[in-house]
Amino acid sequence: MMRAFLVAVLLIVTPAIATAQELATLVADTITVDPAGRVTASGNVEVFYQGRRLRARSVSYDRNGDQLTILGPIIVTDADGTTFTADQAQLDRDLRNGVLTSARLVLDQQLQIAANEIARVGDRYTRLDQAVASACQVCTSNPTPLWEIRASRIIHDSEEQQLYFENAQVRVAGVPVFYFPRLRLPDPSLDRATGALIPRFRQSTDLGTGIKLPYFIAIGDHADLTVTPYYSSVTNTIEFRYRQLLRHGEIEFNGAISDDELEGSRGFFFGQARYRLARGFVAEGQLEFVSDPGYLFLYDYSDKDRLTNEFAITRVRDKDIFRVGVTEYRTLRESEIAIRDTLPDRFLEVSYRRNIPQLSFGGRTDLTIDAASVIRPSSDNIDGRDVNRIGAALDWQSSWVRPEGLVTSAELGLRLDAYSIGQDSTFNSTLTRAIPRAAVELRWPFSRRTQNGGTEVLEPVFRVDVADAGGDAVPLEDSTVVEFDEANLFSPTRYPGNDGVEDGTRVAAGVTWRRSDPQGWQADLAVGRVVNLDGDLGFAEGTGLTGDRSEWLVAARLSFGNDLSLVSRTLFDETVEFTLTETRIDWQADRFGLSSSYIFAEPEPAEGRAVRLSEWSFDGNVDLTESWSANTNWRYDFTANKATRAGLSLGYQNECVNVELSLSRRFATSTSVDPTTDFGFRVSLNGVGGREGPARNKCRG
């Protein structure tokens, strides 16, 4: 029979249309109207009304009772995605109120609730009697779900997105485990709500066997607090995390307070905030406090060995950059605690840089004004040195391209500094210096297209820098740690700060090469070195810049799209003796991923490292099956000939449950803490208070 398509008048008739002020749409194979005005639609019936959709075998509308009698199988889908299925139903013409028998409610395509009877009350409440809730699939070969909650009654509040259970019985594999006279759970569509989170179990060689019981408190729409009591045989701890999204910023605080048998009362507090001020300014702050050096490591809160408290205001615009900040440092390193009064603990800085188009002269001219202070707690001579600096710099640069492709760049600069030195008799109390500089750089790129459509660019680079620092010698405060790499090979200086100056005439020469292949891979290579024609480069041992010439720098990168990346940097001298090697590989495939790095470096006293560094780290994950996955991490110190960290975790995940079992071993490098081994166990139920979930398992058999 020809399929019929009618508008509301055939379903709700004229009086109903006038009341609803909105037309319903009915599609069915057959539609009949009896003399009493009863409308009956049968055969592949579909009704669309106010965002709701009903599918059934037969629908009858009685004008006198203003009700729909529906025969199934029935599927009702609300505008928010909530789905009802039933064998038969009595609903009003709005599809909002009524009773469904032998019915099932599906929330967010995750949680299913089967009931003998479902009663709908308006747009908000749904009552389910003699109900069973679960997110697990039930198959003929496996009729018992992994977990389920049976209740005499379940109320679903769609406005608050909450589920209320009466006489709830939690079953695992069909076996009753817990009973709750009253139980409230968020439905899967709710992102955040006040309530208890999934407990976490932890067993530590130092802290014993314990449990963490997190409780989430939603404070309005833009703030929340998570409080986590942690109880074990050794410690009583309260962890907390507070987050708030402001109209023009955000803040977050993390911390813990412990009373344990090892040290007594102890704790930590980390906080950070960011706020956008008027006229483009941004204020940022960070607070970090801990009661003792071993606390963060022992409780596995952080691997930090130095704490930073900072407040700064910045502004970045097209023509200028401004920053003012104050920073306090606190060391947790065992080797530095005894001498921490001699280490800088406060650093104040103000800097302003602006482009000046009026002085561009065919290029670009920048003016920089900055000031800084480094303060040590000690009042001893030399060890307690305090340094204040104010300076200004004017820099000009321009580039020209010759017809043959040669790129020529020129730079001119002048920097003036004034220093005030306190508590160091090896320097005068007031120091001044002037640093004029000039540079010329030549780049000649050669490009070609390969037979398969790829491109190659070979670019020799030759740069000459000349500087003549005049005035007093100044202490080196902001440039003690120097890293020689491909980023500063052709830079005016290798020093990261303003105190250090590369004096004399220096030549940097090298070559870069890049190939991009249509097959999706790309390779980069940079080779070069720096030579001082007037004497020593002036850098400390172990930097690769000792003597009148640097070591050879070779840096390479190979990538295959987003799947595979290999990066390496090497320093070696004329005898091909390697002093630094850094290599990292990242590989991501469909079923596994890994990241591994290796670093080898000779001692560098300027960094406080008196021994050779040789360390390998590895992180990997693999999907063993559709449900099982494994993760591992490893860090090994070849110099000490021992592991510093090792971990292994095994996870099981299906449509209704996540299970994670973890084992980790952390080897302490300080006498303030002992090596510790942790066991962790966590179970969470999918479909309850969360949108995330893996692909649903398929029934077999």
C-alpha positions in Angstrom: 0.0 0.0 0.0 1.3 3.5 -0.8 3.0 5.1 2.2 1.0 8.1 3.5 2.3 11.5 4.8 0.0 13.8 6.8 0.4 16.8 9.0 -1.0 17.3 12.6 -4.6 17.5 11.5 -4.6 13.7 10.9 -3.0 12.9 14.3 -4.1 15.5 16.8 -7.1 17.0 14.9 -8.1 20.6 14.9 -8.6 21.3 18.7 -5.2 19.8 19.5 -3.5 21.9 17.0 -4.9 25.1 18.3 -3.7 24.2 21.8 -0.2 23.1 20.9 0.5 26.0 18.6 2.9 23.6 16.7 2.2 20.9 14.1 3.1 17.3 14.5 4.2 15.1 11.6 3.0 11.6 11.1 4.3 9.0 8.6 2.8 5.6 8.3 1.8 2.9 5.8 -1.9 3.2 6.6 -3.9 5.9 8.3 -7.6 5.5 9.1 -10.2 7.7 10.9 -13.3 6.1 12.3 -16.7 8.0 12.6 -16.0 8.8 16.3 -12.8 10.8 15.2 -10.3 8.2 16.4 -7.2 8.3 14.3 -5.2 5.0 13.8 -1.9 4.8 12.0 -0.3 1.4 11.4 2.8 0.0 9.7 6.2 1.6 10.1 4.7 4.5 12.1 6.9 7.6 12.8 5.8 10.7 14.7 7.8 13.9 14.9 6.8 16.5 17.5 8.8 19.3 19.2 12.2 17.6 18.7 10.9 14.2 19.8 10.6 11.2 17.5 8.4 8.1 18.0 8.6 4.9 16.0 6.1 2.1 16.5 4.0 -0.6 14.9 0.7 1.1 15.6 -0.5 4.5 17.0 -4.1 5.4 17.9 -5.2 8.8 19.0 -8.4 9.3 21.0 -9.7 12.8 20.8 -11.9 12.4 23.9 -9.1 11.1 26.1 -6.4 13.2 24.4 -4.1 10.1 24.6 -2.0 8.0 22.3 -2.3 4.2 22.5 0.9 2.8 21.1 1.8 -0.8 20.2 5.4 -1.9 19.9 8.1 -2.4 19.4 8.3 1.3 20.4 11.3 3.7 20.3 10.9 7.2 21.6 13.9 9.6 21.2 13.9 13.0 23.0 15.7 16.0 21.7 18.5 15.5 24.2 19.2 12.0 22.9 17.4 10.1 25.7 15.8 7.0 24.3 12.9 4.9 25.5 12.0 1.4 24.2 8.9 -0.5 25.1 6.4 -3.1 24.1 3.3 -0.9 24.6 2.6 2.6 25.9 -0.1 5.1 26.8 1.2 8.7 26.2 -0.4 12.1 25.9 -0.3 13.8 22.5 2.9 15.7 23.5 4.7 12.4 24.1 5.7 13.8 27.5 3.4 12.1 30.1 2.3 8.5 30.2 3.2 4.9 31.0 5.4 2.5 29.1 5.4 -1.2 29.9 8.2 -3.7 29.5 10.3 -0.7 28.8 13.9 0.4 28.6 15.6 3.8 29.1 18.9 4.5 27.4 20.9 7.6 28.6 23.6 9.2 26.4 23.9 5.9 24.5 25.7 4.4 27.5 23.6 3.6 30.5 20.6 1.3 30.0 17.8 0.9 32.6 15.2 -1.9 32.0 12.0 -1.7 34.0 8.6 -3.4 34.2 7.0 0.0 33.9 8.2 3.5 33.1 6.1 6.5 33.9 6.9 9.9 32.3 5.9 13.1 34.2 6.4 16.2 32.1 9.8 17.0 30.7 11.7 16.5 33.9 11.0 13.2 35.7 10.9 9.6 34.7 10.0 6.9 37.2 11.1 3.3 36.6 9.7 0.5 38.8 11.4 -2.8 39.4 14.4 -1.6 37.4 17.9 -2.8 36.5 20.6 -0.4 35.4 23.9 -1.3 33.6 26.2 -0.1 30.9 27.2 -3.6 30.1 26.0 -5.5 27.0 24.0 -8.6 27.6 24.4 -11.3 25.0 22.8 -14.7 24.5 26.2 -16.3 25.3 26.7 -14.0 28.3 23.3 -13.1 29.8 24.8 -11.8 33.1 26.3 -8.3 32.9 29.6 -7.7 34.5 27.9 -5.1 36.8 24.4 -4.0 37.4 22.3 -2.0 39.9 18.9 -3.5 40.8 16.4 -1.2 42.5 12.7 -1.2 43.5 12.4 2.2 41.9 14.7 4.6 40.0 13.8 8.3 39.4 15.6 10.1 36.6 15.7 13.9 36.9 16.5 15.2 33.4 16.9 18.8 34.6 19.4 18.0 37.3 20.7 15.0 35.3 20.6 12.8 38.4 19.5 9.2 39.1 17.9 8.4 42.4 17.8 4.7 43.5 15.6 3.1 46.2 16.6 -0.2 47.7 19.6 -0.4 45.4 21.6 -3.6 45.2 25.0 -3.6 43.4 25.8 -6.9 41.7 29.1 -8.0 40.2 28.8 -10.9 37.7 25.4 -11.6 39.2 26.6 -11.7 42.8 25.2 -9.1 45.3 28.1 -7.0 46.7 26.6 -3.8 48.2 23.2 -2.7 49.4 22.1 1.0 49.6 18.7 2.0 50.9 19.2 5.3 49.0 21.7 6.0 46.3 22.2 9.0 44.0 24.4 8.9 40.9 24.8 11.4 38.0 23.6 10.3 34.6 26.2 9.9 31.8 25.3 13.2 30.2 26.4 15.2 33.3 29.9 16.7 33.1 30.2 17.8 36.7 28.2 17.4 39.9 28.9 17.3 43.6 29.5 13.8 44.9 32.0 11.0 45.6 34.4 10.0 42.9 35.9 6.5 42.3 38.1 5.4 45.2 41.8 4.6 44.5 43.8 2.1 46.3 47.6 2.5 46.8 50.2 0.3 48.5 53.6 1.9 49.2 56.7 0.4 50.8 57.0 3.7 52.9 53.3 4.7 53.3 51.8 1.2 53.6 48.4 0.1 52.2 45.9 2.9 51.8 42.8 4.2 50.1 42.0 7.6 48.5 38.4 8.7 48.7 38.0 11.8 46.4 34.9 14.0 46.8 34.0 16.5 44.2 32.2 19.7 45.1 30.8 21.9 42.3 30.7 25.5 43.3 28.5 27.2 40.8 29.2 26.9 37.1 32.8 28.2 37.1 34.5 26.7 40.3 35.0 23.4 41.9 36.8 21.8 44.9 38.0 18.2 45.1 38.9 17.0 48.6 40.6 13.6 48.9 41.1 11.9 52.2 44.0 9.5 52.0 44.2 6.9 54.8 46.8 4.2 55.3 48.6 2.5 58.2 51.3 5.1 58.1 49.6 8.4 57.1 46.5 10.4 57.4 46.4 12.9 54.6 43.9 15.4 53.1 44.5 16.3 49.5 42.7 19.2 47.8 42.4 20.9 44.5 40.5 24.1 43.8 39.8 25.5 40.3 38.0 28.6 39.3 37.4 30.1 35.9 37.1 33.9 36.1 35.6 36.3 33.6 39.1 37.4 32.6 41.3 34.6 34.0 41.6 31.4 35.9 43.1 30.2 39.2 44.1 26.7 40.5 45.4 25.5 43.9 46.7 22.1 44.7 48.0 20.9 48.0 48.0 18.3 50.8 48.3 18.2 54.6 49.7 15.0 56.2 50.3 13.6 59.6 52.5 10.5 59.2 54.7 8.3 61.3 57.8 9.3 59.3 58.0 13.1 59.9 54.8 14.1 61.7 53.0 17.1 60.3 54.0 18.0 56.7 52.4 19.2 53.5 52.7 21.2 50.3 50.8 23.9 48.4 51.0 24.8 44.7 49.0 27.6 43.2 48.9 29.4 39.9 46.7 32.2 38.5 46.4 34.1 35.3 44.3 37.3 34.8 43.9 39.5 31.8 44.1 43.2 32.8 43.0 46.3 30.9 44.9 47.6 27.9 46.3 44.2 27.0 48.3 43.5 30.2 48.3 40.0 31.7 49.1 39.2 35.3 50.4 35.8 36.2 51.4 34.3 39.5 52.7 31.0 40.9 53.2 29.8 44.5 55.1 26.7 45.5 55.7 25.6 49.1 56.6 22.3 50.7 57.3 21.4 54.3 60.4 19.3 53.7 62.6 18.1 50.7 61.3 14.5 50.7 57.6 15.1 50.9 56.8 15.6 47.2 58.8 12.6 46.2 57.5 10.2 48.9 53.8 11.0 48.2 54.4 11.1 44.4 53.0 14.6 44.0 55.9 16.0 42.0 59.5 15.4 40.8 60.4 19.1 41.3 63.8 19.6 43.0 63.5 23.4 42.9 60.5 25.5 43.9 59.6 28.8 42.1 57.3 31.6 43.5 56.7 34.2 40.9 54.5 37.2 40.0 54.7 38.9 36.7 52.8 41.4 34.5 53.4 41.2 30.7 52.0 42.8 27.6 52.8 41.8 24.0 51.7 44.0 21.1 52.7 44.4 17.5 55.5 46.9 18.2 56.5 46.4 21.8 56.9 43.8 24.6 56.8 44.7 28.3 57.5 42.5 31.3 58.0 43.1 35.1 58.4 40.2 37.5 59.7 39.1 40.8 60.8 35.5 41.4 61.8 33.5 44.5 63.7 30.2 44.2 63.9 27.5 46.9 66.1 24.4 46.4 65.2 20.9 47.4 68.5 19.4 46.1 70.5 17.7 48.8 73.8 19.0 47.4 72.5 22.6 47.6 70.6 22.7 50.9 73.8 23.2 52.9 74.8 26.2 50.7 71.3 27.6 49.9 72.1 30.9 51.6 74.8 31.5 48.9 72.4 30.7 46.0 70.3 33.4 44.4 66.8 33.2 45.9 65.2 36.4 44.6 65.3 37.7 41.1 63.6 41.0 40.0 63.4 42.1 36.4 61.9 44.8 34.3 62.2 44.9 30.5 60.7 46.8 27.7 61.4 46.4 24.0 60.0 48.5 21.2 60.3 48.7 17.4 61.2 52.2 16.2 60.1 52.6 12.5 61.5 56.1 12.4 65.0 54.7 12.7 64.6 51.7 10.5 66.8 52.9 7.6 65.5 50.2 5.3 65.6 47.5 8.0 64.3 47.2 11.6 65.4 49.0 14.7 64.6 47.9 18.2 65.1 49.7 21.5 65.4 47.7 24.7 65.5 49.0 28.3 65.8 46.5 31.2 66.8 46.2 34.8 67.4 43.2 37.1 68.4 42.4 40.6 69.8 39.2 42.0 69.7 38.8 45.8 71.3 36.1 48.0 70.2 35.5 51.7 73.8 35.3 52.9 75.5 38.5 54.2 79.0 37.0 53.8 81.6 38.6 51.5 81.6 37.1 48.0 79.3 34.2 48.9 76.5 36.7 49.6 77.0 38.8 46.5 74.0 40.9 45.4 73.8 42.4 42.0 71.7 45.2 40.5 71.8 46.1 36.8 70.2 48.6 34.5 70.8 48.7 30.8 69.7 49.8 27.4 70.3 48.5 23.9 69.7 49.7 20.4 69.8 47.1 17.6 69.4 47.4 13.8 69.2 44.7 11.2 68.4 44.5 7.5 68.6 41.9 4.7 69.1 42.0 0.9 68.6 39.3 -1.7 71.0 39.4 -4.7 69.7 38.3 -8.1 71.8 35.1 -7.9 69.9 34.2 -4.7 72.6 35.2 -2.2 70.9 36.6 1.0 73.0 39.2 2.8 72.1 40.4 6.3 73.7 43.2 8.4 73.4 44.0 12.0 74.5 46.9 14.2 74.1 47.2 18.0 75.1 49.1 21.1 74.4 48.1 24.7 75.1 50.2 27.8 75.0 48.7 31.3 75.5 50.0 34.8 75.9 47.6 37.8 75.7 48.0 41.5 77.5 45.2 43.4 77.1 44.5 47.1 79.0 42.1 49.4 81.7 41.1 47.0 85.1 42.7 47.5 86.5 41.3 44.2 84.3 43.8 42.3 83.9 47.6 42.7 80.6 48.6 44.1 79.7 50.4 40.8 80.5 49.1 37.3 79.8 50.3 33.8 80.4 49.0 30.4 79.6 49.6 26.7 79.3 46.9 24.1 79.2 48.0 20.4 78.7 45.2 18.0 78.3 44.5 14.3 77.6 41.4 12.2 77.4 40.3 8.6 75.7 37.1 7.6 75.7 35.4 4.1 73.2 32.6 3.2 73.0 31.1 -0.2 70.1 28.6 -0.5 70.1 26.1 -3.4 66.8 24.3 -4.1 66.0 21.5 -6.4 63.0 19.2 -7.1 63.6 15.5 -7.0 62.3 13.0 -9.6 59.5 11.8 -7.4 58.2 15.4 -6.8 60.0 16.2 -3.5 62.1 19.2 -2.7 65.6 19.7 -1.3 67.1 22.9 0.0 70.9 23.2 0.7 72.0 26.4 2.4 75.6 27.3 3.3 75.8 29.9 6.0 78.7 32.2 6.9 78.5 34.7 9.7 81.0 37.2 11.2 80.3 38.9 14.5 82.5 41.7 16.0 82.1 43.0 19.5 84.4 45.1 21.7 83.2 45.3 25.3 84.6 48.4 27.0 84.6 49.2 30.6 84.5 47.0 33.7 84.3 43.3 34.0 81.0 42.2 35.5 79.9 39.1 37.4 78.1 36.4 35.4 74.7 35.9 37.0 72.0 35.3 34.3 74.2 33.3 31.9 75.8 30.5 34.0 74.1 27.7 32.1 74.9 27.7 28.3 73.6 25.3 25.8 75.1 25.2 22.3 72.6 23.9 19.8 71.3 24.6 16.3 69.1 27.4 17.5 72.0 29.6 18.5 74.7 28.4 16.1 74.2 31.5 13.9 73.1 33.9 16.7 74.9 37.0 17.9 75.7 35.3 21.1 75.4 31.9 22.8 74.8 33.4 26.2 71.1 33.2 27.3 71.2 36.4 29.4 72.7 39.9 29.3 75.6 39.5 31.7 77.7 37.3 29.4 79.4 38.9 26.3 81.2 37.2 23.4 84.0 39.5 22.8 86.3 39.9 19.7 85.8 38.7 16.2 83.9 35.4 15.8 83.1 33.4 12.7 80.2 30.9 12.6 80.2 28.7 9.5 78.0 25.7 8.6 75.4 24.3 6.3 71.7 23.3 6.6 69.8 20.9 4.5 66.2 20.0 4.3 64.2 17.5 2.2 60.5 17.2 2.0 59.2 14.1 0.2 55.7 13.6 -1.3 55.6 10.2 0.5 55.1 12.1 3.7 58.5 12.2 5.3 60.8 15.2 6.0 64.5 15.4 7.0 66.5 18.3 8.4 70.3 18.5 9.0 72.5 21.3 10.4 76.3 21.2 10.7 78.6 23.9 11.9 81.0 25.4 14.4 82.1 28.8 15.9 85.6 30.2 15.9 87.0 33.2 17.8 89.7 34.9 15.7 91.0 37.0 18.6 91.4 34.4 21.3 89.3 32.3 23.7 85.5 32.1 23.2 85.2 32.6 27.0 82.8 29.8 27.9 83.2 27.3 30.8 84.2 23.7 30.5 81.7 21.2 29.3 79.7 23.7 27.1 81.2 22.6 23.8 82.6 26.2 23.5 85.9 25.9 25.3 89.1 27.4 23.7 89.2 29.5 20.6 86.9 27.3 18.6 83.8 25.4 19.4 83.3 21.7 18.9 81.5 20.5 15.8 77.7 20.6 16.1 75.6 18.2 14.2 71.8 18.3 14.6 69.3 16.2 12.6 65.6 15.5 12.5 63.6 12.9 10.6 59.8 12.8 10.7 57.2 10.7 8.9 54.0 12.8 9.3 52.7 12.6 12.9 53.6 8.9 13.3 57.4 8.9 13.7 59.9 11.5 14.8 63.6 11.2 15.4 65.6 14.1 16.7 69.3 14.1 17.6 72.1 16.6 18.6 75.8 15.8 18.9 78.9 17.7 19.8 82.4 16.3 19.1 85.9 17.7 18.7 88.6 17.3 15.9 89.5 13.8 17.2 85.8 12.8 16.8 85.5 12.4 20.6 81.9 12.9 21.6 81.2 15.2 24.5 77.4 15.4 24.1 74.8 13.3 22.5 71.1 13.7 22.7 68.6 11.5 20.8 64.9 11.2 21.1 62.4 9.0 19.1 58.7 9.2 19.2 56.7 6.5 17.3 52.9 6.3 17.3 51.1 3.4 15.4 47.6 2.1 15.5 48.1 -0.3 18.4 51.2 1.0 20.1 53.2 4.1 20.9 56.7 4.7 22.3 58.9 7.5 23.3 62.6 6.9 24.1 65.5 9.3 24.7 69.2 9.0 25.5 71.6 11.6 26.7 75.3 11.5 27.2 77.2 14.6 28.4 80.7 15.2 29.9 80.9 16.9 33.3 79.9 20.6 33.3 80.9 22.4 36.5 79.0 25.5 35.5 75.8 23.5 35.9 77.0 22.0 39.2 77.4 18.6 37.5 80.8 17.1 38.3 80.2 13.6 36.9 79.5 12.3 33.5 75.8 12.1 32.5 74.6 9.0 30.7 70.9 8.2 30.9 68.3 6.3 28.9 64.5 6.7 29.3 61.7 4.8 27.7 57.9 5.1 27.7 55.6 2.8 25.8 52.1 1.6 25.5 50.4 -1.2 23.5 46.9 -2.4 22.9 47.1 -6.1 23.6 43.5 -6.8 22.5 40.4 -4.7 22.0 40.0 -4.5 25.8 43.5 -5.0 27.3 46.3 -2.5 27.2 49.7 -2.2 28.8 52.0 0.8 29.6 55.6 0.9 30.8 58.2 3.5 31.6 61.9 3.1 32.5 64.8 5.4 33.3 68.3 4.1 33.7 71.5 5.9 34.8 74.5 4.3 33.2 76.9 6.3 35.2 75.5 5.0 38.5 74.7 1.7 36.9 71.2 1.6 38.3 67.6 2.4 37.4 66.1 5.6 38.7 62.5 4.9 37.8 60.5 1.9 36.5 56.8 1.4 36.1 54.3 -1.0 34.6 50.5 -0.8 34.3 47.9 -3.1 32.9 44.4 -1.9 32.0 41.2 -3.5 31.0 38.5 -1.5 29.3 35.1 -2.3 27.8 31.8 -0.6 27.4 30.9 -0.7 31.1 34.1 -0.8 33.2 37.7 0.4 33.4 40.2 -1.5 35.5 43.8 -0.4 36.0 46.6 -2.2 37.9 49.9 -0.4 38.3 53.4 -1.0 39.8 56.1 1.6 40.0 59.5 1.8 41.6 61.3 5.1 42.2 64.9 5.1 43.2 65.9 8.1 45.4 69.0 10.1 44.7 69.0 11.8 48.0 69.4 10.7 51.6 66.3 12.7 52.6 64.0 10.0 51.0 64.3 6.3 50.5 63.5 4.3 47.4 59.8 3.4 47.2 57.6 0.9 45.5 54.0 1.7 44.8 51.1 -0.6 43.9 47.9 1.0 42.5 44.5 -0.4 41.8 41.5 1.5 40.3 38.1 0.5 39.1 35.6 2.9 37.5 32.2 2.2 36.0 31.4 3.6 32.5 28.0 5.1 31.9 27.8 6.7 35.3 28.8 10.4 35.5 31.0 10.6 32.4 30.8 10.8 28.6 34.0 9.0 27.8 33.9 5.4 26.9 35.5 2.9 24.5 33.8 1.3 21.6 31.2 -1.2 22.7 32.2 -4.8 22.7 30.4 -7.0 20.2 28.3 -9.9 21.2 29.6 -13.2 19.8 27.6 -16.3 19.7 
